[in-house]
């Protein structure tokens, strides 16, 4: 792939930061710059935060009358956003997901989802990231948010995708949940312009015929690395799908992967049950799909404690080596045969 440099502006400064495909970029920087740009074309765009606004300074400085920092009160922040949306505005709530998804869950459900208001919730600390301990990890959030009526749910790993999803969301009629990791040093997974980003559609990040690795958020990079190892060391051709929209799930892509590869491994930085693996399992069951192999990798039923991201993934069985091992298990240790999944219409 091309390594042509791209640029973004650091929030609150005129400094231009360049980056290339495969390097690291801050999702928070992209959010701040994108919101400022959208504020120019959408005079009804508001940005609210429960005291997590350091990277929102560009919007705050440009549109101070449309910026609200409520302090450490996620419930109040969501409630105010609902009121603004009810008056015809487009509010974006930016904060930490462990608290936006749980402390403010009733307000999200009853004040935003019930009236189907166009409030966008975007936040960090999705998964075992940031070394903040179990109180500061959002590991149940996707299960909670996908259960809410009218809520669209996304989990994004590539920082450049965040800006595009925010742009698309401006014309969405209902609520949106955007899940990020820490958002400070995120790998640019895709060369800009190389993939089509559409809310509700998965991305085939790597083609393959022997099995499909499904992932979202930061585990997309891990799945791609695992696919490279499988090809180089075991002769296994693994497809990688970035299912960045968990709701509505891309059923057509799941069915196509079942027909073409017949074996699934789902890896995610979320509880193993309640997240993407559960969404895919529902499609498999509802559509009568008979796979040749299926494994889910995620956080077990434990409070994970402290540790670095990769350390905790390895400890709890969904790190890089565990992903490779699961792929070897479902593929029988080598390239798949000609048998493929049976799909019932």
Secondary structure, DSSP 8 states (H G I E B T S, - for coil): -----EEEE-TTS--EEEE-TTSEE-HHHHHHHHHHHHHHH-TTEEEEESS--GGGHHHHHH-GGGEEE--S-HHHHHHHHHHHHHTT-EEEEEEEHHHHTTTTHHHIIIIIITTT---EEEEE-BBS-TT--GGG-BSSHHHHHHTSTT-EEEE--SHHHHHHHHHHHTT-SS-EEEE-SSSSSEE--S-TTSS---TT--EEEE--SSEEEEE-TTHHHHHHHHHHHHHHHH---EEEEE--EEES--HHHHHHHHHHT-EEEEEEEEESSSSHHHHHHHHHHHTT-B-SEEEEEEE-SS---S--HHHHHHHTT-SHHHHHHHHHHHTTTS---S---B---
